[in-house]
Amino acid sequence: MKLYGHVTSPYVRKVRIALREKNIRFEWIQESPHDAGNHIVAMNPLGKVPVLETDDGRVLFDSTLLIEYIDTLTPERLIPEGDTERLRAQLWNTLGIGIVDATVARLLEGRRPPAEQSRSFIARQEDKIARALAWADKAERGAAYLVGEHFTIADLGLASALEYIDFRYAHDWRGTHPRLARWLAGISTRGSFAETVPPGMEKALDAPH
């Protein structure tokens, strides 16, 4: 199969982590929808990454759908099968998606010319992130893994979102959420995370916390 996307996209990274966790081989094609002659716009009418071309020629897009598909390819599941655990895991994953969406929105607004930026919009995104971090720090969960006794979509979704905060909205969130910081420190040592760190992110992750 072929995975299309640019290396700094947090949505693409989630899919790469899932593929690595499942030990599924794939061809990694680094493209952005903004690149001249890219394949993405022709494959995905929304013009967004990631895009996955399966071995039988199907084209799938959106990180959530891609991970759900990838999870069917091996017996070990990232998405729990039991109704209760599945719901809990997807709730954590949804929180991670919201954190990433707010971080991306803040980043893009901050790249606009200063005179055109909305400080109130940026503040709203920062408030969303702060509330999500506070919720995650206090919520009931396991010590090593958020749901159950093994790595799931919950851990993938939230940990990749927290590392994206360090990359694109670096601030001392660990100082006020030490329990969450300790959990992330354990997840970040996994090979799937270490092997998918995009250029520039390693400096943010290595910075004193």
Secondary structure as the mmCIF struct_conf table of DSSP 4:
data_model
#
loop_
_struct_conf.conf_type_id
_struct_conf.id
_struct_conf.beg_label_comp_id
_struct_conf.beg_label_asym_id
_struct_conf.beg_label_seq_id
_struct_conf.end_label_comp_id
_struct_conf.end_label_asym_id
_struct_conf.end_label_seq_id
STRN STRN1 LYS A 2 GLY A 5
TURN_TY1_P TURN_TY1_P1 VAL A 7 THR A 8
HELX_RH_AL_P HELX_RH_AL_P1 PRO A 10 GLU A 21
TURN_TY1_P TURN_TY1_P2 LYS A 22 ASN A 23
STRN STRN2 GLU A 27 GLN A 30
TURN_TY1_P TURN_TY1_P3 PRO A 33 HIS A 34
BEND BEND1 ASP A 35 ASP A 35
TURN_TY1_P TURN_TY1_P4 ALA A 36 GLY A 37
BEND BEND2 HIS A 39 HIS A 39
HELX_RH_AL_P HELX_RH_AL_P2 ILE A 40 MET A 43
TURN_TY1_P TURN_TY1_P5 PRO A 45 LEU A 46
BEND BEND3 VAL A 49 VAL A 49
STRN STRN3 VAL A 51 GLU A 53
TURN_TY1_P TURN_TY1_P6 ASP A 55 ASP A 56
BEND BEND4 GLY A 57 GLY A 57
STRN STRN4 VAL A 59 PHE A 61
BEND BEND5 ASP A 62 ASP A 62
HELX_RH_AL_P HELX_RH_AL_P3 SER A 63 ILE A 70
TURN_TY1_P TURN_TY1_P7 ASP A 71 THR A 72
BEND BEND6 LEU A 73 GLU A 76
BEND BEND7 LEU A 78 ILE A 79
BEND BEND8 GLU A 81 GLY A 82
HELX_RH_AL_P HELX_RH_AL_P4 ASP A 83 GLY A 110
TURN_TY1_P TURN_TY1_P8 ARG A 111 ARG A 111
BEND BEND9 ARG A 112 ARG A 112
HELX_RH_3T_P HELX_RH_3T_P1 PRO A 114 GLU A 116
HELX_RH_AL_P HELX_RH_AL_P5 ARG A 119 LYS A 138
BEND BEND10 ALA A 139 ALA A 139
BEND BEND11 ALA A 143 VAL A 147
TURN_TY1_P TURN_TY1_P9 GLY A 148 GLU A 149
BEND BEND12 HIS A 150 HIS A 150
HELX_RH_AL_P HELX_RH_AL_P6 ILE A 153 ARG A 168
BEND BEND13 TYR A 169 TYR A 169
TURN_TY1_P TURN_TY1_P10 ARG A 174 THR A 176
HELX_RH_AL_P HELX_RH_AL_P7 PRO A 178 ILE A 187
TURN_TY1_P TURN_TY1_P11 SER A 188 THR A 189
BEND BEND14 ARG A 190 ARG A 190
HELX_RH_AL_P HELX_RH_AL_P8 GLY A 191 ALA A 194
TURN_TY1_P TURN_TY1_P12 GLU A 195 THR A 196
HELX_LH_PP_P HELX_LH_PP_P1 VAL A 197 PRO A 198
TURN_TY1_P TURN_TY1_P13 PRO A 199 GLY A 200
HELX_RH_AL_P HELX_RH_AL_P9 MET A 201 ASP A 206
BEND BEND15 ALA A 207 ALA A 207
#
